[in-house]
Amino acid sequence: MRQIILDTETTGLSPALGHRIIEVAAVEMVNRRLTGNHYHCYLNPEREIDSGAQQVHGISLEFLQDKPKFAEVSQEFIRFVSGGELVIHNAPFDVGFLNHELSLLNLAPVETYCAGVIDTLKLAKDLHPGQKNNLDALCKRYAVDNSNRTLHGALLDAELLSEVYLAMTRGQESLMIEMAPTTQEITADAALTSSLPLQVLFASTEELAAHEALLGDIEKASKGSCIWNKLD
């Protein structure tokens, strides 16, 4: 399974107020293994950044002036996430912003291109009800080193979330291992489906005599209730 751990940074809290994405990052994981492939881009939002948002991520409008607009990278972004299952912390926030950007270009919602969306915030709340479940709290809970996270950043946060997600869902990995066929099972299946003739080994005279003696003992001990003899 191909999964895409994704995060964004924005100019504010709501696309309904005209806020835009200024950074997007996506980290690729296949069969619960990070591949090293990632997508990362800063974007020119063509509008001011709220002071509260800038305090969170530290990205200035001056820094973004020479960066591409979302329209310029939209197809590259879609190609990277297509077919993957998105893994996002507080997914409604990021998905809402992504779909706003796509709608401005008359493109379909991001869910159209992906195999599904997992919200790790909801997953964390289900696992740890009544506790703090932001990314910093989860890093501490699952012993993920976030010492470099002095500010929010899409790429760093996506990388941290990938480790947190693997830790939160480790039981699924164990289940997958348990469900995987063992070498003995594979060998047995191969024997049953093989087109080669099976070799039949007949009991020797001594083995037949020992078997009859055992049945006699069972018949005596069970007072005539040996099922094998009744089958005969």
MARLOKOL-183332 format. One record per atom (N, C-alpha, C): x negated, y negated, z. Coordinates in steps of 0.1 Angstrom, whole numbers, plus 2048, in hexadecimal, padded with zeros to 3 digits. Example, Ala and Ser with C-alpha at 12.3 -4.5 7.8 and 13.67 -1.06 7.14 Angstrom:
2
77C83984E/78582D84E/77C82184E/780816847/77780B847/77F80084F/
REM end
This chain:
232
7F880C800/800800800/7F77F3800/7FB7EA7F8/7F47DD7F7/7FB7D37FF/7F47CD808/7FA7C2811/7F27B6810/7F97AA810/7F279D80F/7F579581C/7EB793824/7EC78B830/7EB77D82C/7F577582F/7F6767829/7F875C834/7F2751831/7F574583A/7F4738832/7FA72E837/7FA721830/7F871683A/7F370B836/7F36FE83E/7FB6F4835/8026EB83C/80B6E2835/8096D383A/8106CA834/8106BC838/8196B9843/8226C3846/82C6C1851/8346CD854/83F6CC85A/8466D885F/8516DD856/8566D584C/8626D9845/8616D5836/8626DF82D/8636DB81F/86F6D381B/87A6D4824/8866CC821/8836BE823/8796BA82A/8756AC82B/86A6A8821/8686B0818/85E6AD80D/8506B1810/84E6B881B/8406BC81E/83B6C7815/82E6C8813/8286D0809/81D6D980F/8196E3808/80E6EC80C/8016E5808/7F76E5811/7EA6E080E/7DF6EA80F/7E26F6814/7D8701814/7E070E814/7DC71880C/7E272580C/7D772F80B/7D873A813/7CE745812/7D5752813/7D075C80D/7D576980D/7CA77380D/7CB77D816/7C0787817/7C6795813/7BF79C80B/7C57A9806/7C17B580F/7CB7BD811/7C87CA818/7CF7D5811/7C87E080F/7CD7EC808/7CC7F8811/7D87FE813/7D880A81C/7D180782A/7D57FB82F/7D07F783C/7C17F583D/7BB7F2831/7AC7EF831/7AB7E2829/7A37D882F/7A17CB829/7977CE81D/79B7C8811/7937CB805/7887C1803/7897B580A/77F7AA808/7847A07FD/78F7A47F6/79579B7ED/79E7917F4/79D7847F0/7A677A7F6/7A976F7EC/7B37687EF/7B775C7E8/7B77507F1/7B07457ED/7B07397F6/7AF72D7EE/7B77237F2/7B87177EA/7BD70B7F2/7B67007F2/7BB6F37F7/7C36EC7EC/7CD6E57F0/7D66DF7E6/7D86D07E9/7D96C87DE/7DD6BA7DF/7EC6B97E1/7F16B47EC/8006B47EE/8076A97E8/80069F7E3/8066937DD/80F68B7E6/80C68C7F3/8136847FD/80B68480A/80F67C813/80867A820/809687829/800688832/80069383B/80468E849/80E69484F/81269085D/807691866/80668786F/7FB686879/7FB693882/807697886/8076A388E/8026B0887/8056B187A/8006BC872/7F16BB871/7EC6B086E/7DD6AE86D/7D66B1879/7DC6AF885/7D56B2891/7D46C1893/7DD6C888D/7DD6D788E/7D36DD885/7D26D9878/7C96DF86E/7BD6D786B/7BD6CA86E/7B16C186B/7AE6BE85D/7B86C1854/7B66BE846/7BB6B0842/7B36A883C/7B669A839/7BB69982B/7C268F828/7C768C81A/7BB689811/7B1682817/7A567E80F/79E68B80A/79D695813/7976A180F/79E6A8804/7AB6A6803/7B36AD7F9/7B56A67EC/7B069A7EB/7B26927DF/7AD6997D2/7A26A07D2/79D6A67C6/7A16B57C5/7AA6B97CD/7AE6C77CD/7BA6C97C3/7BB6D57BE/7C66D87B4/7D46D67BA/7DE6D37B2/7EC6D47B6/7F16E27B6/7FC6E57BD/8016F27BD/8046F77AF/80A6EE7A7/80D6F2799/8016F8792/7F66F3795/7EA6F878D/7E5705791/7E970A79D/7E47177A2/7EF7217A4/7FB71D7A1/8077257A4/80673379E/802734791/80174178A/7F674A790/7EB744793/7E074B79A/7E57517A7/7EC7497AF/7F174D7BC/7FB7597BA/8047577B1/80E7617AE/80876F7AA/7FE76E7A2/7F777A79D/7F07817A9/7EB7797B3/7E47807BE/7EE7877C7/7F97817CA/8037877D4/80C7917CD/80D7917C0/8177997BA/8157A87BD/8217AE7C0/8217BD7C3/81D7C07D1/8177B67D9/8137B97E7/81E7B67F1/81D7BC7FC/8267B9807/81F7AE810/8277A2811/821797819/82279A828/81779682F/81779783D/814789842/81D783849/81C77484D/82177285B/81A76A863/81E767870/82875B870/83475D874/83F754873/842752864/84575D85E/84775D84F/85175384A/85D750851/86674784B/860739848/856735850/84F72884E/848728841/83E73283F/836732833/83E735827/84773F828/84F74381C/858737818/85D72F822/86572381E/85D719816/85071781B/84870D813/844713806/840720805/83D7257F8/8487257EE/8547287F3/8607287EA/8637197E6/8617107EE/8637027EB/8596FE7DF/84C7017E1/8436FE7D7/8467057C9/84A7117CA/84E7197BE/85A7137B7/86470F7C0/8707097BA/86E6FC7B3/8646F47B7/8616E87B0/85B6EB7A2/8576F77A0/8526FB793/85C70478B/868705791/87270D78B/86E71C78A/866720794/86272E795/86A7357A0/86A74279F/87274B7A8/86C74B7B6/87474E7C1/86E74E7CE/8637597CF/85A7577D9/84F7607DA/85376E7DD/85E7707E3/86377E7E6/8657867D9/86877E7CE/86B7857C1/85E78C7BC/8537877BF/84678C7BA/8407977C3/8457977D0/83F7A07DA/8487AC7DE/8427B57E4/8497C17E8/8507C07F5/84F7B57FC/8567B2809/84E7A9811/8547A581D/84D79C826/84E7A1834/8437A283B/8427A6849/83F799851/84879685B/84678B864/83F790871/83278E872/82B79387E/82F78C88B/83578088A/83A779896/84678189B/84F785893/85A78D897/85679B89C/84C7A1895/8467AD89A/8407AC8A8/8397A18AA/83379F8B7/83D79D8C2/8487958BF/8527938C9/8597A08CC/85B7A98C3/8617B68C6/8587BE8CE/84B7BD8CC/8427C58D4/83F7BF8E2/83F7B28E3/83B7AB8EF/8467A08F2/8527A48F5/85D79B8F8/859792905/85D785904/85B77C90F/84C778911/84377B908/835777909/83276D8FD/8267678FF/82275E8F4/81D7678E8/8227638DD/81F76B8D1/8197638C5/8137578C9/80C7508BE/7FF7578BA/7F97538B0/7ED75A8AB/7E275B8B6/7E07508BD/7D57508C7/7D875A8D2/7E575A8D6/7E97648E1/7E77728DC/7EB7758D0/7E97828CB/7DB7868C9/7D277D8C5/7C477F8C4/7BE7848D2/7C277C8DC/7BE7808E9/7C378D8EE/7D07908EB/7D679C8EF/7D07A88E9/7CC7A78DC/7C67B28D4/7B77B18D3/7B17A98DB/7A27A88DB/79C7A48CD/7A379B8C6/79E7978B9/7977898BB/78A7888B7/78277D8BA/7877718B1/78D7678B8/79175A8B1/78974E8B6/77D7508BA/7757458C0/77273A8B6/77373E8A9/77073389F/77D72B89B/78872F8A1/79472889E/79771C8A7/78F7118A4/7927048AB/79D6FD8A5/7A06FF898/7AB6F9891/7B2704889/7BE701885/7C570B87C/7BF70A86E/7BD715868/7B871585A/7BE722853/7C3720847/7CB72B841/7C273883F/7B673683A/7AE742838/7A9749844/7A574184E/7A174785B/7AD74D862/7B8747862/7C474C868/7C9759861/7C875A854/7CC76684D/7C2771851/7B676E852/7AC779856/7AE77E864/7B177486D/7B477887B/7C178087B/7CB77C874/7D8783874/7D779186F/7CE793865/7CC7A1860/7C77AA86B/7BE7A5873/7B97AD87E/7C47B0889/7CB7A588C/7D67A6895/7E17B0890/7E47AF884/7EF7B887E/7EA7C687E/7DE7C987B/7D97D787C/7D97DC88A/7D67D4894/7D77D88A2/7E57DA8A6/7EE7D18A2/7FC7D38A6/8037DF8A1/7FE7E3895/8057EF88E/7FC7FB88E/7F37FC897/7E9807897/7F1815898/7FC81589F/8048218A0/809826893/80B81D889/81082187C/804828875/7F8824877/7EC82A871/7EB839877/7ED83A884/7EC84788A/7F7851885/80384B883/80E85387D/80B85786F/80584E867/801852859/7F785D859/7ED85D863/7E3867864/7E9874868/7F3874871/7FA880876/80288686A/80887E862/810883857/80888884C/7FB88484B/7F3889840/7F1898841/7F289F836/7F08AE836/7E28B283A/7E08BC843/7D38C0847/7CD8C983C/7C08CC83E/7B98D5834/7C08E3834/7C48E8840/7CA8F5840/7D78F5839/7DF8E983B/7EC8E8834/7EA8E8825/7E08E0820/7DE8DF812/7DA8ED80C/7D18F4814/7CD90180F/7D990B80F/7E290A819/7ED913819/7F691080D/7F990380B/8018FF800/7FB9047F2/7EE9027F1/7E79077E5/7E99167E3/7E891D7EE/7EA92C7ED/7F89307E8/8029287EE/81092B7EA/8139287DC/80D91D7D7/8109197C9/80791E7BF/7FD9267C3/7F392B7BA/7F99357B0/7F49357A4/7F993E79A/7F194B79A/7E794C7A3/7DF9587A4/7E79637AB/7E69707A8/7ED97A7AF/7E897C7BD/7F197E7C7/7ED9807D5/7E798E7D7/7DD98F7DF/7D799C7E2/7DE9A27EE/7E49AE7EC/7EB9B57F7/7E29BF7FD/7E19BF80B/7D89C8812/7E29D181A/7E19DE817/7EA9E881E/7E39ED82B/7EC9F0835/7E79F5842/7E1A03841/7D6A05848/7CFA12848/7D8A1C851/7D4A29850/7DBA33858/7DAA30866/7CEA2C86B/7CCA29879/7D4A1D87E/7D5A13875/7DDA07878/7ECA0A879/7F1A13870/7FFA17870/802A1F87D/7F9A28881/7FAA3088D/7FBA27899/7F2A1D89A/7F2A138A5/7FFA0B8A6/804A0889A/811A0189A/81CA0989F/81DA1689B/827A1F8A0/826A218AF/81AA218B4/818A238C2/81DA178CA/81AA0B8C4/81F9FF8CB/82E9FE8CB/835A028C0/843A018BF/849A0B8C9/842A178CB/847A208D5/847A1B8E3/83CA138E6/83BA0D8F3/846A038F5/8489FB8EB/8539F08EB/8619F78ED/863A028E6/870A098E7/872A0E8F5/868A138FB/869A19908/86BA0E912/863A03911/8649F891B/8719F091A/8779F090E/8849E990C/8909F290D/88E9FE910/898A08912/8A1A09905/89AA0C8FA/8A0A0E8EE/8A5A028E6/89F9F68EA/8A49E98E3/8999E38DA/8909EB8D5/8869E68CB/88C9E28BE/88C9D58BB/8939D08AF/88D9D58A3/87F9D78A3/8799DC897/87E9EA893/8809F289D/885A0089A/8939FF894/89B9F6899/8A99F5894/8A99F0886/89F9E8882/89E9E4874/89A9EF86B/8929F8870/88FA04869/89BA0D866/
REM end
